Amino acid sequence: MVLGVVIVFVMFFINGFYGYLEELKNLKWFTIFYYYDTATYLVDPDLAYYIRDLIVIGSLNVVFLIGSLVVFNVKDIPN
């Protein structure tokens, strides 16, 4: 969990630096904030993007839920 938080902070700072320094322009490819630009969604909202994102996230949730039920099918617990 600590590693995940550190990675998010590093990506956040990379996202802040690559716009100001010309030498760091290629760092934008290593941050998730470049690919999913929430500021653009807040300034210029488009309902189609929200619906698309909800469908993708919902589908992944269903797939992972079904996968976890298949993998962790506990038969050794008595009823």
LUMLUMDREN-2810 file (N, C-alpha, C; in Angstrom, 1 decimal):
<atoms>
<atom><aa>M</aa><ch>A</ch><at>N</at><xx>0.8</xx><yy>-1.2</yy><zz>0.0</zz></atom>
<atom><aa>M</aa><ch>A</ch><at>CA</at><xx>0.0</xx><yy>0.0</yy><zz>0.0</zz></atom>
<atom><aa>M</aa><ch>A</ch><at>C</at><xx>0.9</xx><yy>1.3</yy><zz>0.0</zz></atom>
<atom><aa>V</aa><ch>A</ch><at>N</at><xx>1.9</xx><yy>1.2</yy><zz>0.8</zz></atom>
<atom><aa>V</aa><ch>A</ch><at>CA</at><xx>2.9</xx><yy>2.4</yy><zz>0.8</zz></atom>
<atom><aa>V</aa><ch>A</ch><at>C</at><xx>3.5</xx><yy>2.6</yy><zz>-0.6</zz></atom>
<atom><aa>L</aa><ch>A</ch><at>N</at><xx>3.9</xx><yy>1.5</yy><zz>-1.2</zz></atom>
<atom><aa>L</aa><ch>A</ch><at>CA</at><xx>4.4</xx><yy>1.6</yy><zz>-2.6</zz></atom>
<atom><aa>L</aa><ch>A</ch><at>C</at><xx>3.5</xx><yy>2.2</yy><zz>-3.6</zz></atom>
<atom><aa>G</aa><ch>A</ch><at>N</at><xx>2.2</xx><yy>1.9</yy><zz>-3.5</zz></atom>
<atom><aa>G</aa><ch>A</ch><at>CA</at><xx>1.2</xx><yy>2.5</yy><zz>-4.3</zz></atom>
<atom><aa>G</aa><ch>A</ch><at>C</at><xx>1.0</xx><yy>3.9</yy><zz>-4.1</zz></atom>
<atom><aa>V</aa><ch>A</ch><at>N</at><xx>1.0</xx><yy>4.4</yy><zz>-2.9</zz></atom>
<atom><aa>V</aa><ch>A</ch><at>CA</at><xx>0.9</xx><yy>5.8</yy><zz>-2.5</zz></atom>
<atom><aa>V</aa><ch>A</ch><at>C</at><xx>2.2</xx><yy>6.6</yy><zz>-3.1</zz></atom>
<atom><aa>V</aa><ch>A</ch><at>N</at><xx>3.3</xx><yy>6.0</yy><zz>-2.9</zz></atom>
<atom><aa>V</aa><ch>A</ch><at>CA</at><xx>4.6</xx><yy>6.6</yy><zz>-3.4</zz></atom>
<atom><aa>V</aa><ch>A</ch><at>C</at><xx>4.5</xx><yy>6.7</yy><zz>-4.9</zz></atom>
<atom><aa>I</aa><ch>A</ch><at>N</at><xx>4.1</xx><yy>5.7</yy><zz>-5.6</zz></atom>
<atom><aa>I</aa><ch>A</ch><at>CA</at><xx>4.0</xx><yy>5.8</yy><zz>-7.0</zz></atom>
<atom><aa>I</aa><ch>A</ch><at>C</at><xx>3.0</xx><yy>6.9</yy><zz>-7.5</zz></atom>
<atom><aa>V</aa><ch>A</ch><at>N</at><xx>1.9</xx><yy>7.0</yy><zz>-6.8</zz></atom>
<atom><aa>V</aa><ch>A</ch><at>CA</at><xx>0.9</xx><yy>8.1</yy><zz>-7.2</zz></atom>
<atom><aa>V</aa><ch>A</ch><at>C</at><xx>1.5</xx><yy>9.4</yy><zz>-7.0</zz></atom>
<atom><aa>F</aa><ch>A</ch><at>N</at><xx>2.2</xx><yy>9.6</yy><zz>-5.8</zz></atom>
<atom><aa>F</aa><ch>A</ch><at>CA</at><xx>2.9</xx><yy>10.9</yy><zz>-5.6</zz></atom>
<atom><aa>F</aa><ch>A</ch><at>C</at><xx>4.0</xx><yy>11.2</yy><zz>-6.6</zz></atom>
<atom><aa>V</aa><ch>A</ch><at>N</at><xx>4.8</xx><yy>10.2</yy><zz>-7.0</zz></atom>
<atom><aa>V</aa><ch>A</ch><at>CA</at><xx>5.8</xx><yy>10.4</yy><zz>-8.0</zz></atom>
<atom><aa>V</aa><ch>A</ch><at>C</at><xx>5.2</xx><yy>10.8</yy><zz>-9.3</zz></atom>
<atom><aa>M</aa><ch>A</ch><at>N</at><xx>4.1</xx><yy>10.1</yy><zz>-9.7</zz></atom>
<atom><aa>M</aa><ch>A</ch><at>CA</at><xx>3.4</xx><yy>10.5</yy><zz>-10.9</zz></atom>
<atom><aa>M</aa><ch>A</ch><at>C</at><xx>2.8</xx><yy>11.9</yy><zz>-10.9</zz></atom>
<atom><aa>F</aa><ch>A</ch><at>N</at><xx>2.3</xx><yy>12.3</yy><zz>-9.7</zz></atom>
<atom><aa>F</aa><ch>A</ch><at>CA</at><xx>1.7</xx><yy>13.6</yy><zz>-9.6</zz></atom>
<atom><aa>F</aa><ch>A</ch><at>C</at><xx>2.8</xx><yy>14.7</yy><zz>-9.8</zz></atom>
<atom><aa>F</aa><ch>A</ch><at>N</at><xx>4.0</xx><yy>14.5</yy><zz>-9.2</zz></atom>
<atom><aa>F</aa><ch>A</ch><at>CA</at><xx>5.0</xx><yy>15.5</yy><zz>-9.3</zz></atom>
<atom><aa>F</aa><ch>A</ch><at>C</at><xx>5.6</xx><yy>15.5</yy><zz>-10.7</zz></atom>
<atom><aa>I</aa><ch>A</ch><at>N</at><xx>5.7</xx><yy>14.3</yy><zz>-11.4</zz></atom>
<atom><aa>I</aa><ch>A</ch><at>CA</at><xx>6.2</xx><yy>14.3</yy><zz>-12.8</zz></atom>
<atom><aa>I</aa><ch>A</ch><at>C</at><xx>5.2</xx><yy>15.0</yy><zz>-13.6</zz></atom>
<atom><aa>N</aa><ch>A</ch><at>N</at><xx>3.9</xx><yy>14.9</yy><zz>-13.4</zz></atom>
<atom><aa>N</aa><ch>A</ch><at>CA</at><xx>2.9</xx><yy>15.6</yy><zz>-14.1</zz></atom>
<atom><aa>N</aa><ch>A</ch><at>C</at><xx>3.0</xx><yy>17.1</yy><zz>-13.9</zz></atom>
<atom><aa>G</aa><ch>A</ch><at>N</at><xx>3.4</xx><yy>17.5</yy><zz>-12.8</zz></atom>
<atom><aa>G</aa><ch>A</ch><at>CA</at><xx>3.6</xx><yy>19.0</yy><zz>-12.6</zz></atom>
<atom><aa>G</aa><ch>A</ch><at>C</at><xx>4.9</xx><yy>19.5</yy><zz>-13.2</zz></atom>
<atom><aa>F</aa><ch>A</ch><at>N</at><xx>5.9</xx><yy>18.7</yy><zz>-13.4</zz></atom>
<atom><aa>F</aa><ch>A</ch><at>CA</at><xx>7.2</xx><yy>19.2</yy><zz>-13.9</zz></atom>
<atom><aa>F</aa><ch>A</ch><at>C</at><xx>7.3</xx><yy>19.2</yy><zz>-15.4</zz></atom>
<atom><aa>Y</aa><ch>A</ch><at>N</at><xx>6.7</xx><yy>18.2</yy><zz>-16.1</zz></atom>
<atom><aa>Y</aa><ch>A</ch><at>CA</at><xx>6.9</xx><yy>18.1</yy><zz>-17.5</zz></atom>
<atom><aa>Y</aa><ch>A</ch><at>C</at><xx>6.4</xx><yy>19.2</yy><zz>-18.3</zz></atom>
<atom><aa>G</aa><ch>A</ch><at>N</at><xx>5.4</xx><yy>19.9</yy><zz>-17.8</zz></atom>
<atom><aa>G</aa><ch>A</ch><at>CA</at><xx>4.9</xx><yy>21.0</yy><zz>-18.6</zz></atom>
<atom><aa>G</aa><ch>A</ch><at>C</at><xx>5.7</xx><yy>22.3</yy><zz>-18.5</zz></atom>
<atom><aa>Y</aa><ch>A</ch><at>N</at><xx>6.6</xx><yy>22.4</yy><zz>-17.6</zz></atom>
<atom><aa>Y</aa><ch>A</ch><at>CA</at><xx>7.4</xx><yy>23.6</yy><zz>-17.4</zz></atom>
<atom><aa>Y</aa><ch>A</ch><at>C</at><xx>8.8</xx><yy>23.5</yy><zz>-18.0</zz></atom>
<atom><aa>L</aa><ch>A</ch><at>N</at><xx>9.4</xx><yy>22.3</yy><zz>-18.0</zz></atom>
<atom><aa>L</aa><ch>A</ch><at>CA</at><xx>10.7</xx><yy>22.1</yy><zz>-18.5</zz></atom>
<atom><aa>L</aa><ch>A</ch><at>C</at><xx>10.7</xx><yy>21.4</yy><zz>-19.8</zz></atom>
<atom><aa>E</aa><ch>A</ch><at>N</at><xx>11.4</xx><yy>21.9</yy><zz>-20.8</zz></atom>
<atom><aa>E</aa><ch>A</ch><at>CA</at><xx>11.4</xx><yy>21.3</yy><zz>-22.1</zz></atom>
<atom><aa>E</aa><ch>A</ch><at>C</at><xx>12.2</xx><yy>20.0</yy><zz>-22.1</zz></atom>
<atom><aa>E</aa><ch>A</ch><at>N</at><xx>13.2</xx><yy>19.9</yy><zz>-21.2</zz></atom>
<atom><aa>E</aa><ch>A</ch><at>CA</at><xx>14.0</xx><yy>18.7</yy><zz>-21.2</zz></atom>
<atom><aa>E</aa><ch>A</ch><at>C</at><xx>13.2</xx><yy>17.5</yy><zz>-20.7</zz></atom>
<atom><aa>L</aa><ch>A</ch><at>N</at><xx>12.1</xx><yy>17.8</yy><zz>-20.0</zz></atom>
<atom><aa>L</aa><ch>A</ch><at>CA</at><xx>11.4</xx><yy>16.7</yy><zz>-19.3</zz></atom>
<atom><aa>L</aa><ch>A</ch><at>C</at><xx>10.1</xx><yy>16.3</yy><zz>-20.1</zz></atom>
<atom><aa>K</aa><ch>A</ch><at>N</at><xx>9.9</xx><yy>16.7</yy><zz>-21.3</zz></atom>
<atom><aa>K</aa><ch>A</ch><at>CA</at><xx>8.7</xx><yy>16.5</yy><zz>-22.0</zz></atom>
<atom><aa>K</aa><ch>A</ch><at>C</at><xx>8.4</xx><yy>15.0</yy><zz>-22.2</zz></atom>
<atom><aa>N</aa><ch>A</ch><at>N</at><xx>9.4</xx><yy>14.2</yy><zz>-22.3</zz></atom>
<atom><aa>N</aa><ch>A</ch><at>CA</at><xx>9.2</xx><yy>12.7</yy><zz>-22.5</zz></atom>
<atom><aa>N</aa><ch>A</ch><at>C</at><xx>8.7</xx><yy>12.0</yy><zz>-21.2</zz></atom>
<atom><aa>L</aa><ch>A</ch><at>N</at><xx>8.8</xx><yy>12.7</yy><zz>-20.0</zz></atom>
<atom><aa>L</aa><ch>A</ch><at>CA</at><xx>8.3</xx><yy>12.1</yy><zz>-18.8</zz></atom>
<atom><aa>L</aa><ch>A</ch><at>C</at><xx>6.8</xx><yy>12.0</yy><zz>-18.7</zz></atom>
<atom><aa>K</aa><ch>A</ch><at>N</at><xx>6.1</xx><yy>12.7</yy><zz>-19.6</zz></atom>
<atom><aa>K</aa><ch>A</ch><at>CA</at><xx>4.6</xx><yy>12.7</yy><zz>-19.5</zz></atom>
<atom><aa>K</aa><ch>A</ch><at>C</at><xx>4.1</xx><yy>11.3</yy><zz>-19.8</zz></atom>
<atom><aa>W</aa><ch>A</ch><at>N</at><xx>4.8</xx><yy>10.5</yy><zz>-20.6</zz></atom>
<atom><aa>W</aa><ch>A</ch><at>CA</at><xx>4.4</xx><yy>9.1</yy><zz>-20.9</zz></atom>
<atom><aa>W</aa><ch>A</ch><at>C</at><xx>4.4</xx><yy>8.2</yy><zz>-19.7</zz></atom>
<atom><aa>F</aa><ch>A</ch><at>N</at><xx>5.0</xx><yy>8.6</yy><zz>-18.6</zz></atom>
<atom><aa>F</aa><ch>A</ch><at>CA</at><xx>5.2</xx><yy>7.7</yy><zz>-17.5</zz></atom>
<atom><aa>F</aa><ch>A</ch><at>C</at><xx>4.2</xx><yy>8.1</yy><zz>-16.3</zz></atom>
<atom><aa>T</aa><ch>A</ch><at>N</at><xx>3.3</xx><yy>8.9</yy><zz>-16.6</zz></atom>
<atom><aa>T</aa><ch>A</ch><at>CA</at><xx>2.3</xx><yy>9.3</yy><zz>-15.6</zz></atom>
<atom><aa>T</aa><ch>A</ch><at>C</at><xx>0.9</xx><yy>9.0</yy><zz>-16.0</zz></atom>
<atom><aa>I</aa><ch>A</ch><at>N</at><xx>0.1</xx><yy>8.5</yy><zz>-15.1</zz></atom>
<atom><aa>I</aa><ch>A</ch><at>CA</at><xx>-1.3</xx><yy>8.2</yy><zz>-15.4</zz></atom>
<atom><aa>I</aa><ch>A</ch><at>C</at><xx>-2.1</xx><yy>9.5</yy><zz>-15.6</zz></atom>
<atom><aa>F</aa><ch>A</ch><at>N</at><xx>-1.7</xx><yy>10.6</yy><zz>-15.0</zz></atom>
<atom><aa>F</aa><ch>A</ch><at>CA</at><xx>-2.4</xx><yy>11.8</yy><zz>-15.1</zz></atom>
<atom><aa>F</aa><ch>A</ch><at>C</at><xx>-2.4</xx><yy>12.4</yy><zz>-16.5</zz></atom>
<atom><aa>Y</aa><ch>A</ch><at>N</at><xx>-1.4</xx><yy>12.0</yy><zz>-17.3</zz></atom>
<atom><aa>Y</aa><ch>A</ch><at>CA</at><xx>-1.4</xx><yy>12.4</yy><zz>-18.7</zz></atom>
<atom><aa>Y</aa><ch>A</ch><at>C</at><xx>-2.5</xx><yy>11.7</yy><zz>-19.5</zz></atom>
<atom><aa>Y</aa><ch>A</ch><at>N</at><xx>-2.7</xx><yy>10.5</yy><zz>-19.2</zz></atom>
<atom><aa>Y</aa><ch>A</ch><at>CA</at><xx>-3.7</xx><yy>9.7</yy><zz>-20.0</zz></atom>
<atom><aa>Y</aa><ch>A</ch><at>C</at><xx>-5.1</xx><yy>10.0</yy><zz>-19.5</zz></atom>
<atom><aa>Y</aa><ch>A</ch><at>N</at><xx>-5.3</xx><yy>10.2</yy><zz>-18.3</zz></atom>
<atom><aa>Y</aa><ch>A</ch><at>CA</at><xx>-6.7</xx><yy>10.4</yy><zz>-17.8</zz></atom>
<atom><aa>Y</aa><ch>A</ch><at>C</at><xx>-6.7</xx><yy>11.8</yy><zz>-17.2</zz></atom>
<atom><aa>D</aa><ch>A</ch><at>N</at><xx>-6.9</xx><yy>12.8</yy><zz>-18.0</zz></atom>
<atom><aa>D</aa><ch>A</ch><at>CA</at><xx>-6.8</xx><yy>14.2</yy><zz>-17.6</zz></atom>
<atom><aa>D</aa><ch>A</ch><at>C</at><xx>-8.2</xx><yy>14.7</yy><zz>-17.0</zz></atom>
<atom><aa>T</aa><ch>A</ch><at>N</at><xx>-8.2</xx><yy>14.6</yy><zz>-15.7</zz></atom>
<atom><aa>T</aa><ch>A</ch><at>CA</at><xx>-9.5</xx><yy>15.0</yy><zz>-15.0</zz></atom>
<atom><aa>T</aa><ch>A</ch><at>C</at><xx>-9.8</xx><yy>16.4</yy><zz>-15.1</zz></atom>
<atom><aa>A</aa><ch>A</ch><at>N</at><xx>-8.8</xx><yy>17.3</yy><zz>-15.3</zz></atom>
<atom><aa>A</aa><ch>A</ch><at>CA</at><xx>-9.1</xx><yy>18.7</yy><zz>-15.4</zz></atom>
<atom><aa>A</aa><ch>A</ch><at>C</at><xx>-9.9</xx><yy>19.0</yy><zz>-16.7</zz></atom>
<atom><aa>T</aa><ch>A</ch><at>N</at><xx>-9.6</xx><yy>18.3</yy><zz>-17.7</zz></atom>
<atom><aa>T</aa><ch>A</ch><at>CA</at><xx>-10.3</xx><yy>18.5</yy><zz>-19.0</zz></atom>
<atom><aa>T</aa><ch>A</ch><at>C</at><xx>-11.8</xx><yy>18.1</yy><zz>-18.8</zz></atom>
<atom><aa>Y</aa><ch>A</ch><at>N</at><xx>-12.0</xx><yy>17.0</yy><zz>-18.1</zz></atom>
<atom><aa>Y</aa><ch>A</ch><at>CA</at><xx>-13.3</xx><yy>16.5</yy><zz>-17.9</zz></atom>
<atom><aa>Y</aa><ch>A</ch><at>C</at><xx>-14.1</xx><yy>17.5</yy><zz>-17.0</zz></atom>
<atom><aa>L</aa><ch>A</ch><at>N</at><xx>-13.5</xx><yy>18.1</yy><zz>-16.0</zz></atom>
<atom><aa>L</aa><ch>A</ch><at>CA</at><xx>-14.2</xx><yy>19.1</yy><zz>-15.2</zz></atom>
<atom><aa>L</aa><ch>A</ch><at>C</at><xx>-14.5</xx><yy>20.4</yy><zz>-15.9</zz></atom>
<atom><aa>V</aa><ch>A</ch><at>N</at><xx>-13.6</xx><yy>20.8</yy><zz>-16.7</zz></atom>
<atom><aa>V</aa><ch>A</ch><at>CA</at><xx>-13.8</xx><yy>22.1</yy><zz>-17.5</zz></atom>
<atom><aa>V</aa><ch>A</ch><at>C</at><xx>-14.7</xx><yy>21.9</yy><zz>-18.6</zz></atom>
<atom><aa>D</aa><ch>A</ch><at>N</at><xx>-14.5</xx><yy>20.9</yy><zz>-19.4</zz></atom>
<atom><aa>D</aa><ch>A</ch><at>CA</at><xx>-15.4</xx><yy>20.7</yy><zz>-20.6</zz></atom>
<atom><aa>D</aa><ch>A</ch><at>C</at><xx>-16.0</xx><yy>19.3</yy><zz>-20.5</zz></atom>
<atom><aa>P</aa><ch>A</ch><at>N</at><xx>-17.1</xx><yy>19.2</yy><zz>-19.7</zz></atom>
<atom><aa>P</aa><ch>A</ch><at>CA</at><xx>-17.6</xx><yy>17.8</yy><zz>-19.5</zz></atom>
<atom><aa>P</aa><ch>A</ch><at>C</at><xx>-18.4</xx><yy>17.3</yy><zz>-20.7</zz></atom>
<atom><aa>D</aa><ch>A</ch><at>N</at><xx>-18.2</xx><yy>16.0</yy><zz>-20.9</zz></atom>
<atom><aa>D</aa><ch>A</ch><at>CA</at><xx>-18.8</xx><yy>15.4</yy><zz>-22.0</zz></atom>
<atom><aa>D</aa><ch>A</ch><at>C</at><xx>-19.4</xx><yy>14.1</yy><zz>-21.5</zz></atom>
<atom><aa>L</aa><ch>A</ch><at>N</at><xx>-20.8</xx><yy>14.0</yy><zz>-21.6</zz></atom>
<atom><aa>L</aa><ch>A</ch><at>CA</at><xx>-21.5</xx><yy>12.9</yy><zz>-21.0</zz></atom>
<atom><aa>L</aa><ch>A</ch><at>C</at><xx>-21.1</xx><yy>11.5</yy><zz>-21.6</zz></atom>
<atom><aa>A</aa><ch>A</ch><at>N</at><xx>-20.7</xx><yy>11.5</yy><zz>-22.8</zz></atom>
<atom><aa>A</aa><ch>A</ch><at>CA</at><xx>-20.3</xx><yy>10.3</yy><zz>-23.5</zz></atom>
<atom><aa>A</aa><ch>A</ch><at>C</at><xx>-19.0</xx><yy>9.7</yy><zz>-22.8</zz></atom>
<atom><aa>Y</aa><ch>A</ch><at>N</at><xx>-18.1</xx><yy>10.5</yy><zz>-22.4</zz></atom>
<atom><aa>Y</aa><ch>A</ch><at>CA</at><xx>-16.9</xx><yy>10.0</yy><zz>-21.7</zz></atom>
<atom><aa>Y</aa><ch>A</ch><at>C</at><xx>-17.3</xx><yy>9.4</yy><zz>-20.4</zz></atom>
<atom><aa>Y</aa><ch>A</ch><at>N</at><xx>-18.2</xx><yy>10.1</yy><zz>-19.7</zz></atom>
<atom><aa>Y</aa><ch>A</ch><at>CA</at><xx>-18.6</xx><yy>9.5</yy><zz>-18.4</zz></atom>
<atom><aa>Y</aa><ch>A</ch><at>C</at><xx>-19.3</xx><yy>8.2</yy><zz>-18.5</zz></atom>
<atom><aa>I</aa><ch>A</ch><at>N</at><xx>-20.1</xx><yy>8.1</yy><zz>-19.5</zz></atom>
<atom><aa>I</aa><ch>A</ch><at>CA</at><xx>-20.9</xx><yy>6.8</yy><zz>-19.7</zz></atom>
<atom><aa>I</aa><ch>A</ch><at>C</at><xx>-19.9</xx><yy>5.7</yy><zz>-20.1</zz></atom>
<atom><aa>R</aa><ch>A</ch><at>N</at><xx>-18.9</xx><yy>6.1</yy><zz>-21.0</zz></atom>
<atom><aa>R</aa><ch>A</ch><at>CA</at><xx>-17.9</xx><yy>5.1</yy><zz>-21.4</zz></atom>
<atom><aa>R</aa><ch>A</ch><at>C</at><xx>-17.1</xx><yy>4.6</yy><zz>-20.3</zz></atom>
<atom><aa>D</aa><ch>A</ch><at>N</at><xx>-16.7</xx><yy>5.6</yy><zz>-19.4</zz></atom>
<atom><aa>D</aa><ch>A</ch><at>CA</at><xx>-15.8</xx><yy>5.2</yy><zz>-18.3</zz></atom>
<atom><aa>D</aa><ch>A</ch><at>C</at><xx>-16.6</xx><yy>4.3</yy><zz>-17.3</zz></atom>
<atom><aa>L</aa><ch>A</ch><at>N</at><xx>-17.9</xx><yy>4.7</yy><zz>-17.1</zz></atom>
<atom><aa>L</aa><ch>A</ch><at>CA</at><xx>-18.7</xx><yy>3.9</yy><zz>-16.2</zz></atom>
<atom><aa>L</aa><ch>A</ch><at>C</at><xx>-18.9</xx><yy>2.4</yy><zz>-16.7</zz></atom>
<atom><aa>I</aa><ch>A</ch><at>N</at><xx>-19.1</xx><yy>2.3</yy><zz>-18.0</zz></atom>
<atom><aa>I</aa><ch>A</ch><at>CA</at><xx>-19.3</xx><yy>1.0</yy><zz>-18.6</zz></atom>
<atom><aa>I</aa><ch>A</ch><at>C</at><xx>-18.0</xx><yy>0.2</yy><zz>-18.5</zz></atom>
<atom><aa>V</aa><ch>A</ch><at>N</at><xx>-16.8</xx><yy>0.8</yy><zz>-18.8</zz></atom>
<atom><aa>V</aa><ch>A</ch><at>CA</at><xx>-15.6</xx><yy>0.1</yy><zz>-18.7</zz></atom>
<atom><aa>V</aa><ch>A</ch><at>C</at><xx>-15.3</xx><yy>-0.3</yy><zz>-17.2</zz></atom>
<atom><aa>I</aa><ch>A</ch><at>N</at><xx>-15.4</xx><yy>0.6</yy><zz>-16.3</zz></atom>
<atom><aa>I</aa><ch>A</ch><at>CA</at><xx>-15.2</xx><yy>0.3</yy><zz>-14.9</zz></atom>
<atom><aa>I</aa><ch>A</ch><at>C</at><xx>-16.2</xx><yy>-0.7</yy><zz>-14.3</zz></atom>
<atom><aa>G</aa><ch>A</ch><at>N</at><xx>-17.4</xx><yy>-0.6</yy><zz>-14.7</zz></atom>
<atom><aa>G</aa><ch>A</ch><at>CA</at><xx>-18.4</xx><yy>-1.6</yy><zz>-14.3</zz></atom>
<atom><aa>G</aa><ch>A</ch><at>C</at><xx>-18.2</xx><yy>-2.9</yy><zz>-14.8</zz></atom>
<atom><aa>S</aa><ch>A</ch><at>N</at><xx>-17.8</xx><yy>-3.0</yy><zz>-16.1</zz></atom>
<atom><aa>S</aa><ch>A</ch><at>CA</at><xx>-17.5</xx><yy>-4.3</yy><zz>-16.7</zz></atom>
<atom><aa>S</aa><ch>A</ch><at>C</at><xx>-16.3</xx><yy>-5.0</yy><zz>-16.0</zz></atom>
<atom><aa>L</aa><ch>A</ch><at>N</at><xx>-15.2</xx><yy>-4.2</yy><zz>-15.8</zz></atom>
<atom><aa>L</aa><ch>A</ch><at>CA</at><xx>-14.1</xx><yy>-4.7</yy><zz>-15.1</zz></atom>
<atom><aa>L</aa><ch>A</ch><at>C</at><xx>-14.4</xx><yy>-5.2</yy><zz>-13.7</zz></atom>
<atom><aa>N</aa><ch>A</ch><at>N</at><xx>-15.3</xx><yy>-4.5</yy><zz>-13.0</zz></atom>
<atom><aa>N</aa><ch>A</ch><at>CA</at><xx>-15.7</xx><yy>-4.9</yy><zz>-11.7</zz></atom>
<atom><aa>N</aa><ch>A</ch><at>C</at><xx>-16.5</xx><yy>-6.2</yy><zz>-11.7</zz></atom>
<atom><aa>V</aa><ch>A</ch><at>N</at><xx>-17.3</xx><yy>-6.4</yy><zz>-12.7</zz></atom>
<atom><aa>V</aa><ch>A</ch><at>CA</at><xx>-18.1</xx><yy>-7.6</yy><zz>-12.8</zz></atom>
<atom><aa>V</aa><ch>A</ch><at>C</at><xx>-17.1</xx><yy>-8.8</yy><zz>-13.2</zz></atom>
<atom><aa>V</aa><ch>A</ch><at>N</at><xx>-16.2</xx><yy>-8.5</yy><zz>-14.1</zz></atom>
<atom><aa>V</aa><ch>A</ch><at>CA</at><xx>-15.3</xx><yy>-9.6</yy><zz>-14.5</zz></atom>
<atom><aa>V</aa><ch>A</ch><at>C</at><xx>-14.4</xx><yy>-10.0</yy><zz>-13.3</zz></atom>
<atom><aa>F</aa><ch>A</ch><at>N</at><xx>-13.9</xx><yy>-9.0</yy><zz>-12.5</zz></atom>
<atom><aa>F</aa><ch>A</ch><at>CA</at><xx>-13.1</xx><yy>-9.4</yy><zz>-11.4</zz></atom>
<atom><aa>F</aa><ch>A</ch><at>C</at><xx>-13.9</xx><yy>-10.0</yy><zz>-10.2</zz></atom>
<atom><aa>L</aa><ch>A</ch><at>N</at><xx>-15.1</xx><yy>-9.7</yy><zz>-10.1</zz></atom>
<atom><aa>L</aa><ch>A</ch><at>CA</at><xx>-16.0</xx><yy>-10.3</yy><zz>-9.1</zz></atom>
<atom><aa>L</aa><ch>A</ch><at>C</at><xx>-16.3</xx><yy>-11.7</yy><zz>-9.4</zz></atom>
<atom><aa>I</aa><ch>A</ch><at>N</at><xx>-16.6</xx><yy>-12.0</yy><zz>-10.7</zz></atom>
<atom><aa>I</aa><ch>A</ch><at>CA</at><xx>-16.8</xx><yy>-13.4</yy><zz>-11.1</zz></atom>
<atom><aa>I</aa><ch>A</ch><at>C</at><xx>-15.5</xx><yy>-14.2</yy><zz>-11.0</zz></atom>
<atom><aa>G</aa><ch>A</ch><at>N</at><xx>-14.4</xx><yy>-13.6</yy><zz>-11.4</zz></atom>
<atom><aa>G</aa><ch>A</ch><at>CA</at><xx>-13.1</xx><yy>-14.3</yy><zz>-11.3</zz></atom>
<atom><aa>G</aa><ch>A</ch><at>C</at><xx>-12.8</xx><yy>-14.6</yy><zz>-9.9</zz></atom>
<atom><aa>S</aa><ch>A</ch><at>N</at><xx>-13.0</xx><yy>-13.7</yy><zz>-9.0</zz></atom>
<atom><aa>S</aa><ch>A</ch><at>CA</at><xx>-12.7</xx><yy>-14.0</yy><zz>-7.6</zz></atom>
<atom><aa>S</aa><ch>A</ch><at>C</at><xx>-13.7</xx><yy>-15.1</yy><zz>-7.0</zz></atom>
<atom><aa>L</aa><ch>A</ch><at>N</at><xx>-14.9</xx><yy>-15.1</yy><zz>-7.5</zz></atom>
<atom><aa>L</aa><ch>A</ch><at>CA</at><xx>-15.8</xx><yy>-16.2</yy><zz>-7.0</zz></atom>
<atom><aa>L</aa><ch>A</ch><at>C</at><xx>-15.4</xx><yy>-17.5</yy><zz>-7.5</zz></atom>
<atom><aa>V</aa><ch>A</ch><at>N</at><xx>-14.9</xx><yy>-17.6</yy><zz>-8.7</zz></atom>
<atom><aa>V</aa><ch>A</ch><at>CA</at><xx>-14.4</xx><yy>-18.8</yy><zz>-9.3</zz></atom>
<atom><aa>V</aa><ch>A</ch><at>C</at><xx>-13.1</xx><yy>-19.3</yy><zz>-8.6</zz></atom>
<atom><aa>V</aa><ch>A</ch><at>N</at><xx>-12.2</xx><yy>-18.3</yy><zz>-8.4</zz></atom>
<atom><aa>V</aa><ch>A</ch><at>CA</at><xx>-10.9</xx><yy>-18.7</yy><zz>-7.8</zz></atom>
<atom><aa>V</aa><ch>A</ch><at>C</at><xx>-11.1</xx><yy>-19.1</yy><zz>-6.3</zz></atom>
<atom><aa>F</aa><ch>A</ch><at>N</at><xx>-11.8</xx><yy>-18.3</yy><zz>-5.6</zz></atom>
<atom><aa>F</aa><ch>A</ch><at>CA</at><xx>-12.0</xx><yy>-18.5</yy><zz>-4.2</zz></atom>
<atom><aa>F</aa><ch>A</ch><at>C</at><xx>-13.3</xx><yy>-19.3</yy><zz>-3.8</zz></atom>
<atom><aa>N</aa><ch>A</ch><at>N</at><xx>-13.6</xx><yy>-20.3</yy><zz>-4.6</zz></atom>
<atom><aa>N</aa><ch>A</ch><at>CA</at><xx>-14.7</xx><yy>-21.1</yy><zz>-4.3</zz></atom>
<atom><aa>N</aa><ch>A</ch><at>C</at><xx>-14.4</xx><yy>-22.0</yy><zz>-3.2</zz></atom>
<atom><aa>V</aa><ch>A</ch><at>N</at><xx>-14.8</xx><yy>-21.7</yy><zz>-2.0</zz></atom>
<atom><aa>V</aa><ch>A</ch><at>CA</at><xx>-14.5</xx><yy>-22.4</yy><zz>-0.8</zz></atom>
<atom><aa>V</aa><ch>A</ch><at>C</at><xx>-15.5</xx><yy>-23.6</yy><zz>-0.6</zz></atom>
<atom><aa>K</aa><ch>A</ch><at>N</at><xx>-14.9</xx><yy>-24.8</yy><zz>-0.7</zz></atom>
<atom><aa>K</aa><ch>A</ch><at>CA</at><xx>-15.8</xx><yy>-26.0</yy><zz>-0.6</zz></atom>
<atom><aa>K</aa><ch>A</ch><at>C</at><xx>-15.5</xx><yy>-26.6</yy><zz>0.8</zz></atom>
<atom><aa>D</aa><ch>A</ch><at>N</at><xx>-14.4</xx><yy>-26.2</yy><zz>1.5</zz></atom>
<atom><aa>D</aa><ch>A</ch><at>CA</at><xx>-14.1</xx><yy>-26.8</yy><zz>2.7</zz></atom>
<atom><aa>D</aa><ch>A</ch><at>C</at><xx>-14.8</xx><yy>-26.2</yy><zz>3.9</zz></atom>
<atom><aa>I</aa><ch>A</ch><at>N</at><xx>-15.6</xx><yy>-25.2</yy><zz>3.7</zz></atom>
<atom><aa>I</aa><ch>A</ch><at>CA</at><xx>-16.3</xx><yy>-24.6</yy><zz>4.9</zz></atom>
<atom><aa>I</aa><ch>A</ch><at>C</at><xx>-17.7</xx><yy>-25.3</yy><zz>4.9</zz></atom>
<atom><aa>P</aa><ch>A</ch><at>N</at><xx>-18.0</xx><yy>-25.9</yy><zz>6.1</zz></atom>
<atom><aa>P</aa><ch>A</ch><at>CA</at><xx>-19.3</xx><yy>-26.5</yy><zz>6.2</zz></atom>
<atom><aa>P</aa><ch>A</ch><at>C</at><xx>-20.5</xx><yy>-25.5</yy><zz>6.2</zz></atom>
<atom><aa>N</aa><ch>A</ch><at>N</at><xx>-21.6</xx><yy>-26.0</yy><zz>5.7</zz></atom>
<atom><aa>N</aa><ch>A</ch><at>CA</at><xx>-22.8</xx><yy>-25.1</yy><zz>5.7</zz></atom>
<atom><aa>N</aa><ch>A</ch><at>C</at><xx>-23.4</xx><yy>-25.0</yy><zz>7.1</zz></atom>
</atoms>
